[in-house]
């Protein structure tokens, strides 16, 4: 069922694992014992696909786990040592997320969520936010998320660390059984010995019916949808940033319209009201400032300990990234659309060009922002770094691109630099569509250049993104 041979791992000059061999058959329960720093968690991380060894091989249910992680992950369940739950989501939503990642849908998923909550002693807490649970209850939820899909191999890394009262509750799903899975549980205490002697997961059935139901691209879409649903739920729990980034530009539009009107008149638009500059300009500026919401999506997963849980699931890195950014793309698109719509209703913004072309350029711009945010995640180690660079870079690009004043009013050297920013091409297209009766064909070159910036950001993100990279986020 689980075989590891000659596993070696070093961190710098320190040899953590030096030729570890392990063989676990179906029905066995194995405890890893050792002093702190002996390499128990490192070994579990390698067996679960969260780390790569310097040498050695891992076979999971006949699958080469190092070469085919996703295939092996469908056989595995892992509750890492570090607690990994979404504190702002309910117990039900936490469990449902990982049910979806395992391919469970509809009534099957709902029933399994109820069953696991009952097994872990949490049926009364299903609708409570996980962050409001006691430490022992959170640890039980953490473990329940690992057994949702009835894995054939289960890793429990320090399942009761920091919460002694949780020990009896963690035992509840384990009893003398039929056909249990293998389990590897590092715990240097009598509880581990008890687990090794007697515990078994009960009522375990083959996952063949789950794996055969959806395959290939359909399964990837299902996993991305599950992650997107969770991201949407997280967005609903904390909408403040999105609301602020929608309301603030409308306040500033009211303040800046008179000066914008004077600038447009001097630039050759005598009939301008000022809304033609401030509405698209501030919509673009605050959209750039909203990039921090993209980076926060990823760094917060690391702070909550849920990123490694996603990586240990059958979902690919692409499944995870797509599931997370699609919600942010739609939310940002809605924010920008609301600013344009409110600009028309409150300040008389009336573009005289193609409205369809405006919609297309806004969609392209939003996609570019999401790609820019993912690139920052790939390049930065901490959330503070990513948010600082994103905010400063966004302000500079939007400012040089003409968000606060027409580019024609800038000094000559600034005008020569402006075309090197993506905001310039977006705002140039919006200006022409707003003031010069432009059509989609007229702004096609500017739209193409904005797309090229988006592709460039996406390429850098794809080349530099490492799902195993250590990131430091805050909650």
C-alpha positions as CSV (number, residue, x, y, z in Angstrom):
1,X,0.0,0.0,0.0
2,X,2.8,2.4,1.0
3,X,6.5,1.9,0.2
4,X,9.4,4.2,0.7
5,X,13.0,3.3,-0.1
6,X,16.3,5.1,0.7
7,X,14.6,8.4,1.5
8,X,17.3,11.1,1.9
9,X,16.8,14.7,2.8
10,X,19.2,17.5,3.8
11,X,18.6,21.1,4.8
12,X,21.8,22.9,4.1
13,X,24.6,20.9,5.7
14,X,22.2,19.2,8.1
15,X,21.2,15.7,7.1
16,X,17.6,15.2,8.2
17,X,16.9,11.8,6.7
18,X,19.6,9.4,5.8
19,X,18.3,6.4,3.8
20,X,14.9,5.7,5.4
21,X,13.0,2.6,4.3
22,X,9.3,2.1,5.1
23,X,6.7,-0.4,4.1
24,X,3.1,-0.3,5.2
25,X,0.5,-2.8,4.2
26,X,-3.3,-2.4,4.0
27,X,-4.7,-2.6,7.5
28,X,-1.6,-1.6,9.3
29,X,-1.2,1.4,11.7
30,X,2.3,2.7,12.0
31,X,3.6,5.2,14.5
32,X,6.8,7.2,13.9
33,X,8.5,7.9,17.2
34,X,11.5,10.2,17.8
35,X,12.9,13.2,19.5
36,X,12.1,16.7,18.3
37,X,14.0,17.3,15.1
38,X,14.4,13.6,14.2
39,X,12.7,14.1,10.9
40,X,9.3,12.7,11.5
41,X,7.3,15.5,10.0
42,X,9.8,15.8,7.1
43,X,9.3,12.2,6.3
44,X,5.5,12.6,6.4
45,X,5.7,15.6,4.2
46,X,7.7,13.6,1.6
47,X,5.4,10.7,1.7
48,X,2.4,13.0,1.3
49,X,4.0,14.9,-1.6
50,X,4.5,18.2,0.1
51,X,8.3,18.0,-0.1
52,X,10.7,16.3,-2.5
53,X,13.5,14.1,-1.2
54,X,17.1,14.5,-2.3
55,X,17.0,10.8,-3.2
56,X,14.8,7.8,-2.9
57,X,11.4,6.6,-4.1
58,X,7.8,6.6,-2.8
59,X,5.1,4.2,-4.0
60,X,1.5,4.8,-3.0
61,X,-1.0,2.1,-4.0
62,X,1.3,1.2,-6.8
63,X,1.7,4.8,-8.0
64,X,5.1,6.6,-8.2
65,X,4.2,9.4,-5.8
66,X,7.2,11.5,-6.7
67,X,6.4,11.5,-10.5
68,X,2.6,11.4,-10.3
69,X,1.6,13.3,-7.2
70,X,-2.0,14.0,-8.2
71,X,-2.7,10.3,-8.9
72,X,-1.1,9.4,-5.6
73,X,-2.9,12.2,-3.7
74,X,-6.3,10.7,-4.4
75,X,-5.3,7.7,-2.2
76,X,-4.0,9.9,0.7
77,X,-5.4,12.0,3.5
78,X,-3.2,14.2,5.7
79,X,-3.8,16.2,8.8
80,X,-0.5,18.2,9.0
81,X,1.1,19.2,12.3
82,X,0.2,22.8,11.7
83,X,-3.5,23.5,12.1
84,X,-5.0,24.2,8.6
85,X,-8.6,25.5,8.7
86,X,-10.4,28.5,7.3
87,X,-11.3,30.4,10.5
88,X,-13.9,32.7,9.0
89,X,-15.8,29.9,7.3
90,X,-18.2,27.5,9.1
91,X,-17.3,23.9,10.0
92,X,-19.7,22.9,7.2
93,X,-17.9,25.1,4.6
94,X,-14.5,23.9,5.7
95,X,-15.5,20.3,5.2
96,X,-17.4,21.0,2.0
97,X,-14.3,22.5,0.4
98,X,-12.2,19.4,0.8
99,X,-15.2,17.2,-0.2
100,X,-15.2,19.0,-3.5
101,X,-11.5,18.6,-4.0
102,X,-12.0,14.9,-3.5
103,X,-14.6,14.7,-6.2
104,X,-17.6,14.5,-3.9
105,X,-20.7,16.5,-5.1
106,X,-24.3,17.0,-4.4
107,X,-26.1,14.8,-1.9
108,X,-23.0,12.5,-1.5
109,X,-20.9,15.5,-0.4
110,X,-23.6,16.8,2.0
111,X,-24.1,13.4,3.6
112,X,-20.3,12.8,4.0
113,X,-19.9,16.2,5.6
114,X,-22.7,15.3,8.1
115,X,-21.1,11.9,8.8
116,X,-17.6,13.3,9.4
117,X,-19.0,16.0,11.7
118,X,-20.7,13.4,13.7
119,X,-17.6,11.1,13.8
120,X,-15.5,14.0,15.1
121,X,-18.1,15.1,17.6
122,X,-19.0,18.4,15.8
123,X,-22.6,17.9,14.6
124,X,-23.8,20.9,16.7
125,X,-21.0,23.1,15.4
126,X,-21.6,22.7,11.7
127,X,-22.8,26.3,11.2
128,X,-20.3,27.9,13.6
129,X,-17.3,29.7,12.2
130,X,-14.2,27.6,12.7
131,X,-12.4,30.4,14.4
132,X,-14.9,30.4,17.2
133,X,-14.3,26.8,18.1
134,X,-12.2,25.7,21.0
135,X,-8.7,24.5,20.3
136,X,-9.7,20.8,20.7
137,X,-12.7,21.3,18.3
138,X,-10.5,23.0,15.8
139,X,-8.0,20.1,15.9
140,X,-10.9,17.6,15.4
141,X,-12.1,19.6,12.4
142,X,-8.6,19.7,11.1
143,X,-8.5,15.8,11.3
144,X,-12.0,15.5,9.8
145,X,-11.0,17.4,6.7
146,X,-8.4,14.6,6.1
147,X,-10.8,11.7,6.3
148,X,-13.7,13.1,4.3
149,X,-12.9,11.2,1.1
150,X,-12.2,7.9,2.9
151,X,-8.5,7.8,2.0
152,X,-6.7,4.5,1.7
153,X,-3.7,5.9,3.5
154,X,-4.0,8.5,6.3
155,X,-1.3,10.6,7.8
156,X,-2.0,12.2,11.2
157,X,0.9,14.4,12.2
158,X,0.7,15.3,16.0
159,X,-3.2,14.9,15.9
160,X,-3.7,16.3,19.4
161,X,-0.7,18.6,19.8
162,X,-1.6,21.5,22.1
163,X,-5.0,20.2,22.9
164,X,-4.9,17.2,25.3
165,X,-8.8,17.3,25.8
166,X,-9.0,16.5,22.1
167,X,-7.4,13.1,22.5
168,X,-10.6,11.2,23.4
169,X,-12.5,12.9,20.7
170,X,-9.8,12.1,18.1
171,X,-10.1,8.4,19.1
172,X,-13.8,8.4,18.3
173,X,-13.5,7.7,14.6
174,X,-11.1,4.8,15.4
175,X,-12.2,1.4,16.6
176,X,-11.5,-2.3,15.9
177,X,-12.8,-2.6,12.3
178,X,-13.0,-4.2,8.9
179,X,-10.6,-3.4,6.2
180,X,-8.9,-0.2,7.6
181,X,-6.5,2.0,5.6
182,X,-2.9,2.4,6.5
183,X,-2.0,5.3,8.8
184,X,1.3,6.9,9.7
185,X,1.1,9.0,12.9
186,X,4.1,10.7,14.4
187,X,3.4,11.3,18.1
188,X,6.0,10.9,20.8
189,X,3.6,10.0,23.6
190,X,1.6,7.1,25.0
191,X,-1.3,8.1,22.7
192,X,0.8,6.9,19.7
193,X,1.3,3.6,21.3
194,X,-2.4,3.3,21.9
195,X,-3.0,4.1,18.3
196,X,-0.5,1.5,17.1
197,X,-2.0,-1.2,19.3
198,X,-5.7,-0.8,18.7
199,X,-7.0,2.0,16.5
200,X,-8.6,1.5,13.1
201,X,-10.8,3.7,11.0
202,X,-14.2,2.3,10.8
203,X,-16.8,2.0,8.0
204,X,-14.2,2.6,5.3
205,X,-15.1,1.9,1.7
206,X,-13.2,1.9,-1.5
207,X,-12.8,5.3,-3.2
208,X,-13.1,3.6,-6.7
209,X,-16.6,4.9,-7.1
210,X,-15.4,8.5,-6.5
211,X,-12.4,8.3,-8.8
212,X,-14.4,6.7,-11.6
213,X,-17.2,9.2,-11.6
214,X,-15.3,12.2,-12.9
215,X,-12.0,12.1,-14.7
216,X,-9.5,14.3,-16.5
217,X,-10.5,17.8,-17.3
218,X,-14.0,17.4,-15.7
219,X,-12.3,16.6,-12.4
220,X,-9.9,19.6,-12.7
221,X,-13.0,21.9,-13.3
222,X,-14.7,20.4,-10.3
223,X,-11.6,21.0,-8.1
224,X,-11.2,24.6,-9.4
225,X,-14.9,25.2,-8.8
226,X,-14.6,23.9,-5.2
227,X,-11.7,26.3,-4.6
228,X,-13.6,29.1,-6.3
229,X,-16.6,28.5,-4.1
230,X,-14.5,28.7,-1.0
231,X,-12.8,31.9,-2.2
232,X,-16.2,33.4,-2.8
233,X,-17.3,32.5,0.7
234,X,-14.1,34.1,2.1
235,X,-14.9,37.2,0.0
236,X,-18.4,37.4,1.5
237,X,-17.0,37.1,5.0
238,X,-14.7,40.0,4.5
239,X,-16.2,42.4,1.9
240,X,-14.8,45.6,3.5
241,X,-11.8,46.1,1.1
242,X,-14.0,45.6,-2.0
243,X,-16.6,48.1,-0.7
244,X,-13.9,50.7,0.2
245,X,-12.2,50.3,-3.2
246,X,-15.6,51.0,-4.9
247,X,-16.8,53.9,-2.7
248,X,-13.5,55.9,-2.4
249,X,-13.1,56.6,-6.2
250,X,-16.7,57.9,-6.3
251,X,-15.9,60.3,-3.5
252,X,-12.8,61.5,-5.2
253,X,-14.6,61.9,-8.5
254,X,-16.9,64.5,-6.9
255,X,-13.9,66.4,-5.6
256,X,-11.7,66.3,-8.7
257,X,-14.3,66.9,-11.4
258,X,-13.8,70.7,-11.6
259,X,-10.1,70.6,-12.0
260,X,-10.4,67.7,-14.5
261,X,-12.8,69.8,-16.6
262,X,-10.3,72.6,-16.7
263,X,-7.5,70.2,-17.8
264,X,-9.7,68.7,-20.5
265,X,-10.7,72.1,-21.8
266,X,-7.0,73.1,-22.0
267,X,-6.3,69.8,-23.8
268,X,-8.7,70.6,-26.6
269,X,-12.1,69.3,-25.3
270,X,-14.2,72.4,-24.8
271,X,-17.4,70.6,-24.1
272,X,-16.0,68.2,-21.4
273,X,-17.6,68.0,-18.0
274,X,-14.6,66.5,-16.2
275,X,-16.3,63.1,-15.7
276,X,-14.6,61.9,-18.9
277,X,-11.3,62.1,-17.1
278,X,-12.1,61.3,-13.5
279,X,-14.4,58.3,-13.9
280,X,-12.1,56.1,-16.0
281,X,-9.0,57.5,-14.4
282,X,-10.0,56.8,-10.8
283,X,-11.6,53.5,-11.8
284,X,-8.2,52.4,-13.2
285,X,-6.2,53.8,-10.2
286,X,-8.3,52.0,-7.6
287,X,-8.3,48.9,-9.6
288,X,-4.5,48.9,-9.4
289,X,-4.7,49.5,-5.6
290,X,-7.0,46.5,-5.4
291,X,-4.2,44.2,-6.5
292,X,-3.4,43.6,-2.9
293,X,-6.7,41.6,-2.7
294,X,-5.2,39.2,-5.2
295,X,-2.0,38.7,-3.2
296,X,-3.9,38.5,0.1
297,X,-5.9,35.5,-1.3
298,X,-2.7,33.5,-1.6
299,X,-0.7,34.7,1.4
300,X,-3.6,34.3,3.8
301,X,-3.8,30.6,2.8
302,X,-0.2,30.2,4.1
303,X,-1.0,32.1,7.3
304,X,-4.0,29.9,7.9
305,X,-2.1,26.7,7.2
306,X,-4.5,25.7,4.4
307,X,-2.1,26.1,1.5
308,X,-0.3,22.8,2.2
309,X,-3.6,21.1,2.6
310,X,-4.6,22.3,-0.9
311,X,-1.2,21.1,-2.2
312,X,-1.6,17.7,-0.6
313,X,-5.0,17.3,-2.4
314,X,-5.4,15.8,-5.9
315,X,-5.7,19.4,-7.2
316,X,-2.9,20.6,-9.4
317,X,-1.2,24.0,-8.9
318,X,-3.2,25.3,-12.0
319,X,-6.4,24.0,-10.4
320,X,-5.7,25.9,-7.2
321,X,-4.6,29.2,-8.9
322,X,-7.5,29.2,-11.4
323,X,-10.0,28.5,-8.6
324,X,-8.6,31.4,-6.5
325,X,-8.2,34.1,-9.2
326,X,-11.5,33.5,-11.1
327,X,-13.4,34.9,-8.1
328,X,-11.1,37.8,-7.7
329,X,-11.4,38.5,-11.5
330,X,-15.2,38.6,-11.3
331,X,-15.2,40.7,-8.1
332,X,-12.8,43.2,-9.6
333,X,-14.7,43.4,-12.8
334,X,-17.9,44.1,-10.8
335,X,-16.1,46.8,-8.8
336,X,-14.9,48.6,-11.9
337,X,-18.3,48.2,-13.6
338,X,-19.9,49.8,-10.6
339,X,-17.6,52.8,-10.7
340,X,-18.4,53.4,-14.3
341,X,-22.1,52.9,-13.8
342,X,-22.2,55.2,-10.7
343,X,-20.1,57.7,-12.7
344,X,-22.8,57.8,-15.3
345,X,-25.7,58.1,-12.9
346,X,-24.1,60.5,-10.4
347,X,-21.7,62.6,-12.5
348,X,-23.0,62.4,-16.0
349,X,-20.3,60.2,-17.5
350,X,-21.5,59.7,-21.1
351,X,-19.0,58.1,-23.5
352,X,-19.6,58.9,-27.1
353,X,-17.8,55.9,-28.5
354,X,-18.5,52.2,-28.5
355,X,-19.8,50.9,-25.2
356,X,-18.9,47.3,-26.2
357,X,-15.3,48.4,-26.7
358,X,-15.3,49.9,-23.3
359,X,-16.5,46.7,-21.8
360,X,-13.9,44.7,-23.7
361,X,-11.0,47.0,-22.6
362,X,-12.2,46.8,-18.9
363,X,-12.3,43.0,-19.1
364,X,-8.8,42.9,-20.6
365,X,-7.5,45.4,-18.0
366,X,-9.0,43.3,-15.1
367,X,-7.4,40.1,-16.4
368,X,-4.1,42.0,-16.6
369,X,-4.4,43.1,-13.0
370,X,-5.1,39.5,-11.8
371,X,-2.0,38.3,-13.7
372,X,0.0,41.2,-12.1
373,X,-1.2,40.1,-8.7
374,X,-0.3,36.4,-9.2
375,X,3.1,37.5,-10.5
376,X,3.7,39.4,-7.2
377,X,2.8,36.3,-5.3
378,X,5.3,34.3,-7.3
379,X,8.1,36.8,-6.8
380,X,7.6,37.9,-3.2
381,X,8.2,35.9,0.0
382,X,6.0,38.0,2.3
383,X,2.6,39.5,2.0
384,X,4.0,42.9,3.1
385,X,6.5,42.8,0.2
386,X,3.8,41.9,-2.3
387,X,1.3,44.5,-1.1
388,X,3.9,47.3,-0.9
389,X,5.2,46.6,-4.3
390,X,1.7,46.2,-5.7
391,X,0.5,49.5,-4.2
392,X,3.5,51.6,-5.2
393,X,3.8,50.0,-8.6
394,X,0.1,50.5,-9.2
395,X,0.1,54.1,-8.2
396,X,3.1,54.8,-10.4
397,X,1.7,53.0,-13.4
398,X,-1.7,54.6,-13.0
399,X,-0.3,58.0,-12.5
400,X,2.1,57.9,-15.4
401,X,-0.7,56.4,-17.5
402,X,-2.9,59.4,-17.0
403,X,-5.3,58.4,-14.2
404,X,-5.2,61.8,-12.5
405,X,-4.5,64.1,-15.4
406,X,-4.3,63.9,-19.2
407,X,-0.9,62.6,-20.3
408,X,-0.7,65.6,-22.7
409,X,-0.4,67.9,-19.7
410,X,2.7,66.1,-18.4
411,X,6.3,67.2,-18.9
412,X,7.9,65.9,-22.1
413,X,10.1,63.2,-20.4
414,X,7.0,61.8,-18.6
415,X,5.1,61.6,-21.8
416,X,7.9,59.6,-23.3
417,X,7.9,57.2,-20.4
418,X,4.1,56.8,-20.1
419,X,3.7,54.3,-23.0
420,X,5.9,51.8,-21.1
421,X,3.1,51.4,-18.5
422,X,0.0,49.2,-19.2
423,X,-2.3,51.9,-17.6
424,X,-1.3,54.3,-20.5
425,X,-2.8,52.0,-23.1
426,X,-5.9,51.2,-21.1
427,X,-6.6,54.9,-20.4
428,X,-5.7,56.0,-23.9
429,X,-8.3,53.6,-25.2
430,X,-10.9,54.7,-22.7
431,X,-10.2,58.4,-23.4
432,X,-10.7,57.9,-27.2
433,X,-13.9,55.8,-26.5
434,X,-15.2,58.5,-24.2
435,X,-14.3,61.7,-26.0
436,X,-13.5,60.9,-29.7
437,X,-16.3,58.7,-30.9
438,X,-13.8,55.8,-31.3
439,X,-14.9,52.3,-32.3
440,X,-13.6,48.9,-31.3
441,X,-11.4,48.9,-34.4
442,X,-9.9,52.2,-33.4
443,X,-8.7,51.0,-30.0
444,X,-7.8,47.5,-31.1
445,X,-4.0,48.3,-31.0
446,X,-4.2,49.6,-27.5
447,X,-6.3,46.6,-26.4
448,X,-3.7,44.3,-28.0
449,X,-0.8,46.0,-26.1
450,X,-2.8,45.7,-22.8
451,X,-3.2,42.0,-23.6
452,X,0.5,41.7,-24.2
453,X,1.2,43.1,-20.8
454,X,-1.3,40.6,-19.3
455,X,0.5,37.8,-21.1
456,X,3.9,39.0,-19.9
457,X,2.7,39.1,-16.3
458,X,1.2,35.6,-16.7
459,X,4.4,34.2,-18.2
460,X,6.5,35.6,-15.4
461,X,4.1,34.2,-12.9
462,X,4.1,30.8,-14.6
463,X,7.9,30.6,-14.7
464,X,8.4,31.8,-11.1
465,X,5.5,30.3,-9.2
466,X,6.5,27.5,-6.9
467,X,3.7,26.0,-4.9
468,X,6.2,24.6,-2.4
469,X,7.8,28.0,-1.7
470,X,7.6,29.2,1.9
471,X,5.5,32.3,2.1
472,X,4.8,34.5,5.1
473,X,1.3,35.9,5.3
474,X,-0.9,37.4,8.0
475,X,-4.5,36.8,8.9
